[in-house]
Amino acid sequence: MNKIADLMKPFRDRINAVDDQIVDLLVERYKIIREVGVFKESNNIPTVVEDRVKEVINRVGDRAGEDFEDIVCEVYALMIAIAHDVEDEVRGHGDKFRDDEE
């Protein structure tokens, strides 16, 4: 390893550990999103419910606090857009995200 890599290793190790947790939570979140898509399809609920989108963005922004609100809201806006794509796929508008076990 070079000197920079050695110096950065403690930070990178911490980031990797957090990334592992994030990945696990994202997988869990998107599994639930698949369930939501199936439920919405069965109950004639639209994929996008704007009030819910605003509620989630506001909630996570408040939780993040002033220093990180903008970053967290931007990340969640992207996650929600992807969640809508996943729901659409599960609802039969494609098969990219369909779980073969369902």
Sequence and secondary structure as in RCSB ss.txt:
>XXXX:A:sequence
MNKIADLMKPFRDRINAVDDQIVDLLVERYKIIREVGVFKESNNIPTVVEDRVKEVINRVGDRAGEDFEDIVCEV
YALMIAIAHDVEDEVRGHGDKFRDDEE
>XXXX:A:secstr
  HHHHHHHHHHHHHHHHHHHHHHHHHHHHHHHHHHHHHHHHTT  S  HHHHHHHHHHHHHHH TTTHHHHHHH
HHHHHHHHHHHHHHHTTS STT  TT 
